[in-house]
Amino acid sequence: MRKTLGRITKTKAKIFAILPARNEALTISKVIIAAKKYVYSVIVVDDGSEDDTAKVSRRAKAVVLTHIVNLGKGAALKTGCDYALRQGAKILIVLDSDGQHDPKELPQFIKALKSSDLVTGVRQFDKQMPFVKRAWNFGISKLFSFLYGTEVHDQQSGFRAFTVDTYKKIRWKSTDYLVETEMLVNLLKRGLSLKEVPIKTIYTRDHGGVSPSYGFRHLAAMLLWRL
């Protein structure tokens, strides 16, 4: 029994979860507490929050890194991953802090990572997802698959896991939500492998739609990165 517990503890010591967060004081505590069951450390990157996100996260025993001003999701993920790297992490798992991702699904990411360089969650594009987001995510995933010659079913999913070695090869420049796309582009350009795992589709509140300016920038970036 002690040997088994020792192996589990040793494995967990290599796994860090990174949560980018901005004004998520109402939801982040539950995500942290649930995630801590499966990882050694939960790192919250407070990206210029105007509420008690940092305070709530510390109470839940997360490590909190702070951006004084809002820099964007891509920048927050990079800050968190770089910190985990310095702390000796071997596996990095990124997930949202607003409750869209269920930490109970972390074990399947860890297991899938044994045979892949990057694991990404795939949501069901059903009625649980707002129509505008469902249409956008479905369309952009199909276009990405066409441009890059690899079938990707949920290109915008933010629930992902990768090793530190993979992170060093796919480290992104995007500071905003283009990070999900650039991560996959860098992965494929370097000939690394991708595995998809099914995850729950959770929307507990209105997350808005896709602005025309973001949609245009996203499409332009995918085309430019393909050149």
TORSEPA-269835 format. One line per field, with one value per residue (C-alpha): chain; residue in one letter; residue number from 1; z, x, y. Coordinates in nm, 4 decimals, decimal comma. Layout:
% TORSEPA-269835
c: [A | ...] $
r: [A | ...] $
k: [NUM | ...] $
zz: [Z | ...] $
xx: [X | ...] $
yy: [Y | ...] $
***
This chain:
% TORSEPA-269835
c: [A | A | A | A | A | A | A | A | A | A | A | A | A | A | A | A | A | A | A | A | A | A | A | A | A | A | A | A | A | A | A | A | A | A | A | A | A | A | A | A | A | A | A | A | A | A | A | A | A | A | A | A | A | A | A | A | A | A | A | A | A | A | A | A | A | A | A | A | A | A | A | A | A | A | A | A | A | A | A | A | A | A | A | A | A | A | A | A | A | A | A | A | A | A | A | A | A | A | A | A | A | A | A | A | A | A | A | A | A | A | A | A | A | A | A | A | A | A | A | A | A | A | A | A | A | A | A | A | A | A | A | A | A | A | A | A | A | A | A | A | A | A | A | A | A | A | A | A | A | A | A | A | A | A | A | A | A | A | A | A | A | A | A | A | A | A | A | A | A | A | A | A | A | A | A | A | A | A | A | A | A | A | A | A | A | A | A | A | A | A | A | A | A | A | A | A | A | A | A | A | A | A | A | A | A | A | A | A | A | A | A | A | A | A | A | A | A | A | A | A | A | A | A | A | A | A | A] $
r: [M | R | K | T | L | G | R | I | T | K | T | K | A | K | I | F | A | I | L | P | A | R | N | E | A | L | T | I | S | K | V | I | I | A | A | K | K | Y | V | Y | S | V | I | V | V | D | D | G | S | E | D | D | T | A | K | V | S | R | R | A | K | A | V | V | L | T | H | I | V | N | L | G | K | G | A | A | L | K | T | G | C | D | Y | A | L | R | Q | G | A | K | I | L | I | V | L | D | S | D | G | Q | H | D | P | K | E | L | P | Q | F | I | K | A | L | K | S | S | D | L | V | T | G | V | R | Q | F | D | K | Q | M | P | F | V | K | R | A | W | N | F | G | I | S | K | L | F | S | F | L | Y | G | T | E | V | H | D | Q | Q | S | G | F | R | A | F | T | V | D | T | Y | K | K | I | R | W | K | S | T | D | Y | L | V | E | T | E | M | L | V | N | L | L | K | R | G | L | S | L | K | E | V | P | I | K | T | I | Y | T | R | D | H | G | G | V | S | P | S | Y | G | F | R | H | L | A | A | M | L | L | W | R | L] $
k: [1 | 2 | 3 | 4 | 5 | 6 | 7 | 8 | 9 | 10 | 11 | 12 | 13 | 14 | 15 | 16 | 17 | 18 | 19 | 20 | 21 | 22 | 23 | 24 | 25 | 26 | 27 | 28 | 29 | 30 | 31 | 32 | 33 | 34 | 35 | 36 | 37 | 38 | 39 | 40 | 41 | 42 | 43 | 44 | 45 | 46 | 47 | 48 | 49 | 50 | 51 | 52 | 53 | 54 | 55 | 56 | 57 | 58 | 59 | 60 | 61 | 62 | 63 | 64 | 65 | 66 | 67 | 68 | 69 | 70 | 71 | 72 | 73 | 74 | 75 | 76 | 77 | 78 | 79 | 80 | 81 | 82 | 83 | 84 | 85 | 86 | 87 | 88 | 89 | 90 | 91 | 92 | 93 | 94 | 95 | 96 | 97 | 98 | 99 | 100 | 101 | 102 | 103 | 104 | 105 | 106 | 107 | 108 | 109 | 110 | 111 | 112 | 113 | 114 | 115 | 116 | 117 | 118 | 119 | 120 | 121 | 122 | 123 | 124 | 125 | 126 | 127 | 128 | 129 | 130 | 131 | 132 | 133 | 134 | 135 | 136 | 137 | 138 | 139 | 140 | 141 | 142 | 143 | 144 | 145 | 146 | 147 | 148 | 149 | 150 | 151 | 152 | 153 | 154 | 155 | 156 | 157 | 158 | 159 | 160 | 161 | 162 | 163 | 164 | 165 | 166 | 167 | 168 | 169 | 170 | 171 | 172 | 173 | 174 | 175 | 176 | 177 | 178 | 179 | 180 | 181 | 182 | 183 | 184 | 185 | 186 | 187 | 188 | 189 | 190 | 191 | 192 | 193 | 194 | 195 | 196 | 197 | 198 | 199 | 200 | 201 | 202 | 203 | 204 | 205 | 206 | 207 | 208 | 209 | 210 | 211 | 212 | 213 | 214 | 215 | 216 | 217 | 218 | 219 | 220 | 221 | 222 | 223 | 224 | 225 | 226 | 227] $
zz: [0,0000 | 0,0933 | -0,2311 | -0,4291 | -0,2493 | -0,3079 | -0,6830 | -0,6946 | -0,4970 | -0,7177 | -1,0323 | -0,8986 | -0,8127 | -1,1832 | -1,2795 | -1,2634 | -1,3588 | -1,4957 | -1,4756 | -1,6517 | -1,4720 | -1,4949 | -1,2659 | -1,1808 | -0,8022 | -0,8134 | -0,9796 | -0,9421 | -0,5909 | -0,6916 | -0,9923 | -0,7813 | -0,5073 | -0,7588 | -0,9636 | -0,6603 | -0,6213 | -0,9369 | -0,9563 | -0,7403 | -0,7744 | -0,9178 | -1,0571 | -1,1060 | -1,3230 | -1,2198 | -1,5419 | -1,4226 | -1,2275 | -1,0683 | -0,8183 | -0,5486 | -0,7869 | -0,6303 | -0,2712 | -0,3359 | -0,5184 | -0,2311 | 0,0144 | -0,2013 | -0,1702 | -0,5262 | -0,6218 | -0,7534 | -1,0116 | -1,0904 | -1,4003 | -1,2815 | -1,6031 | -1,8354 | -2,0881 | -2,2389 | -2,2133 | -2,4171 | -2,1980 | -1,8801 | -1,9956 | -2,0853 | -1,7420 | -1,5703 | -1,7856 | -1,7511 | -1,3738 | -1,3640 | -1,5768 | -1,3209 | -1,0450 | -1,2060 | -1,3674 | -1,6225 | -1,7261 | -1,7783 | -1,7893 | -1,8824 | -1,8150 | -1,7748 | -1,4363 | -1,5073 | -1,4593 | -1,8278 | -1,7705 | -1,5213 | -1,3286 | -1,2751 | -1,6359 | -1,5653 | -1,5314 | -1,8930 | -2,0108 | -1,8040 | -1,9376 | -2,3011 | -2,2733 | -2,2374 | -2,6113 | -2,7452 | -2,7336 | -2,6739 | -2,5621 | -2,6241 | -2,5064 | -2,7559 | -2,6571 | -2,8053 | -3,0281 | -2,8873 | -2,7347 | -2,4180 | -2,6227 | -2,7289 | -3,0980 | -3,2082 | -3,0386 | -3,1696 | -3,5282 | -3,4939 | -3,3265 | -3,5743 | -3,8739 | -3,7560 | -3,6681 | -4,0161 | -4,1801 | -3,9646 | -4,0565 | -4,4265 | -4,4107 | -4,2051 | -4,3294 | -3,9838 | -3,8510 | -3,5491 | -3,3986 | -3,1423 | -3,2401 | -2,9803 | -2,6782 | -2,3917 | -2,1936 | -2,2858 | -2,1539 | -2,2739 | -2,1469 | -2,0642 | -2,3609 | -2,5886 | -2,4339 | -2,5166 | -2,8819 | -2,9207 | -2,7006 | -2,8514 | -2,9173 | -2,9070 | -2,6034 | -2,6605 | -2,7498 | -3,0633 | -2,8306 | -2,8876 | -3,2626 | -3,2517 | -3,0100 | -3,2611 | -3,5561 | -3,3780 | -3,2790 | -3,6347 | -3,7917 | -3,5628 | -3,6488 | -3,2995 | -3,2248 | -3,1143 | -2,9344 | -2,8704 | -2,5761 | -2,5231 | -2,2490 | -2,1115 | -2,2693 | -1,9796 | -2,0117 | -1,6868 | -1,8057 | -2,1159 | -2,2505 | -2,5352 | -2,9038 | -3,1455 | -3,2411 | -3,6130 | -3,5423 | -3,3548 | -3,6207 | -3,8928 | -3,6956 | -3,6278 | -3,9937 | -4,1023 | -3,8480 | -3,9605 | -4,3217 | -4,2393 | -4,0179 | -4,3026 | -4,5347] $
xx: [0,0000 | 0,2765 | 0,4610 | 0,1442 | 0,0883 | 0,4527 | 0,4182 | 0,1034 | 0,2689 | 0,5777 | 0,3631 | 0,1574 | 0,4757 | 0,5467 | 0,2030 | 0,1072 | -0,2309 | -0,2370 | -0,5532 | -0,5626 | -0,8175 | -0,9765 | -1,2654 | -1,3474 | -1,3889 | -1,7309 | -1,6144 | -1,2425 | -1,2350 | -1,4312 | -1,2048 | -0,8885 | -1,0098 | -1,1207 | -0,7997 | -0,5723 | -0,6865 | -0,4978 | -0,1976 | 0,0908 | 0,0210 | -0,2455 | -0,1126 | -0,3573 | -0,2479 | -0,4607 | -0,4702 | -0,5615 | -0,8734 | -1,0877 | -1,2530 | -1,1257 | -0,9954 | -0,6463 | -0,7721 | -1,0162 | -0,7480 | -0,5015 | -0,7675 | -0,8113 | -0,4341 | -0,3364 | -0,0146 | -0,1136 | 0,0854 | -0,0367 | -0,0503 | -0,1120 | -0,3000 | -0,4911 | -0,2467 | -0,4655 | -0,5119 | -0,2041 | 0,0176 | -0,1361 | -0,0793 | 0,2806 | 0,3421 | 0,1974 | 0,3770 | 0,7121 | 0,6699 | 0,5839 | 0,8904 | 1,1127 | 0,9483 | 1,0475 | 0,7175 | 0,7142 | 0,3486 | 0,1434 | -0,2358 | -0,4203 | -0,7889 | -1,0329 | -1,1178 | -1,4835 | -1,6177 | -1,6336 | -1,3861 | -1,4429 | -1,1219 | -1,2554 | -1,1561 | -0,7880 | -0,6921 | -0,7866 | -0,5599 | -0,2704 | -0,3262 | -0,3569 | -0,0367 | 0,1621 | 0,1177 | 0,0986 | 0,2815 | -0,0320 | -0,3816 | -0,6808 | -1,0383 | -1,3222 | -1,6627 | -1,9894 | -2,1275 | -2,4764 | -2,7395 | -2,5327 | -2,3079 | -2,4575 | -2,5527 | -2,3106 | -2,0182 | -2,1283 | -2,1360 | -1,8050 | -1,6172 | -1,7468 | -1,6597 | -1,3162 | -1,2238 | -1,3213 | -1,1226 | -0,8184 | -0,8352 | -0,8511 | -0,5604 | -0,3271 | -0,4189 | -0,4929 | -0,8397 | -0,9067 | -1,2542 | -1,2402 | -0,9703 | -1,0790 | -1,0834 | -0,8812 | -0,8581 | -0,5169 | -0,2199 | 0,1377 | 0,4815 | 0,7432 | 0,9491 | 0,6524 | 0,5963 | 0,9517 | 0,8859 | 0,5418 | 0,5827 | 0,3572 | 0,3770 | 0,0041 | -0,1111 | -0,4856 | -0,7276 | -0,5304 | -0,3092 | -0,5213 | -0,4706 | -0,1005 | -0,0359 | -0,1748 | 0,0017 | 0,3381 | 0,2706 | 0,1944 | 0,4794 | 0,7231 | 0,5814 | 0,4532 | 0,1518 | -0,1972 | -0,4583 | -0,8159 | -1,0278 | -1,4006 | -1,4966 | -1,8214 | -1,9776 | -2,0410 | -2,1839 | -2,3216 | -2,3629 | -2,3607 | -2,0062 | -2,0922 | -2,0409 | -1,7544 | -1,6813 | -1,6270 | -1,2815 | -1,1677 | -1,3126 | -1,1235 | -0,7959 | -0,8388 | -0,8928 | -0,6048 | -0,3694 | -0,4531 | -0,3802 | -0,0547 | 0,0727 | 0,0008 | 0,2462] $
yy: [0,0000 | 0,2435 | 0,1685 | 0,2405 | 0,5698 | 0,6578 | 0,6047 | 0,8194 | 1,0988 | 1,0856 | 1,1083 | 1,3988 | 1,5876 | 1,6194 | 1,7550 | 2,1226 | 2,2722 | 2,6272 | 2,8370 | 3,1747 | 3,3906 | 3,7326 | 3,8232 | 3,4610 | 3,4946 | 3,3252 | 3,0025 | 2,9532 | 2,8078 | 2,4966 | 2,4430 | 2,4707 | 2,2370 | 1,9741 | 1,9972 | 1,9628 | 1,6010 | 1,5088 | 1,7433 | 1,8549 | 2,2259 | 2,4552 | 2,7817 | 3,0656 | 3,3556 | 3,6512 | 3,8493 | 4,1976 | 4,1025 | 4,3714 | 4,1359 | 3,8962 | 3,6292 | 3,6350 | 3,6305 | 3,3451 | 3,1462 | 3,1788 | 3,0618 | 2,7522 | 2,6880 | 2,7770 | 2,9503 | 3,2927 | 3,4873 | 3,8365 | 4,0516 | 4,4069 | 4,4795 | 4,2491 | 4,1024 | 3,8300 | 3,4533 | 3,3640 | 3,5800 | 3,4362 | 3,0784 | 3,1554 | 3,3114 | 3,0055 | 2,7490 | 2,9265 | 2,9312 | 2,5592 | 2,4877 | 2,6617 | 2,4572 | 2,1279 | 2,0316 | 1,7506 | 1,7687 | 2,0843 | 2,0879 | 2,4064 | 2,4567 | 2,7429 | 2,8894 | 2,9660 | 2,6131 | 2,5188 | 2,2365 | 1,9567 | 1,8729 | 1,5208 | 1,4582 | 1,5275 | 1,1571 | 1,0822 | 1,3654 | 1,2317 | 0,8800 | 0,9936 | 1,1955 | 0,8729 | 0,8126 | 1,1683 | 1,5002 | 1,7072 | 1,6107 | 1,8350 | 1,8016 | 1,7781 | 1,9129 | 1,7951 | 2,0697 | 2,0285 | 2,2556 | 2,2944 | 2,5242 | 2,8609 | 2,8548 | 3,1287 | 2,9572 | 2,6188 | 2,7443 | 2,9298 | 2,6441 | 2,3875 | 2,6036 | 2,7124 | 2,3523 | 2,2343 | 2,5148 | 2,4421 | 2,0734 | 2,1646 | 2,4108 | 2,1950 | 1,8475 | 1,7064 | 1,6333 | 1,8543 | 1,8376 | 2,1200 | 2,3636 | 2,6204 | 2,3895 | 2,5344 | 2,2084 | 2,0692 | 1,8743 | 1,8549 | 1,7674 | 2,0277 | 1,9065 | 1,9711 | 2,3132 | 2,4168 | 2,3293 | 2,4868 | 2,7964 | 3,0622 | 3,4349 | 3,5065 | 3,7008 | 3,6596 | 3,3795 | 3,2990 | 3,0937 | 2,7800 | 2,8026 | 2,8894 | 2,6044 | 2,3544 | 2,5180 | 2,4982 | 2,1380 | 2,0260 | 2,2233 | 2,0438 | 1,7031 | 1,6344 | 1,4162 | 1,5171 | 1,3113 | 1,4208 | 1,3068 | 1,3697 | 1,6150 | 1,7527 | 2,0583 | 2,2959 | 2,6458 | 2,7836 | 3,1420 | 3,3593 | 3,3711 | 3,6057 | 3,5604 | 3,6045 | 3,9643 | 4,0380 | 4,1846 | 3,8723 | 3,6465 | 3,8328 | 3,8263 | 3,4555 | 3,3711 | 3,5938 | 3,4357 | 3,0811 | 3,1736 | 3,3550 | 3,0726 | 2,8291 | 3,0099] $
***
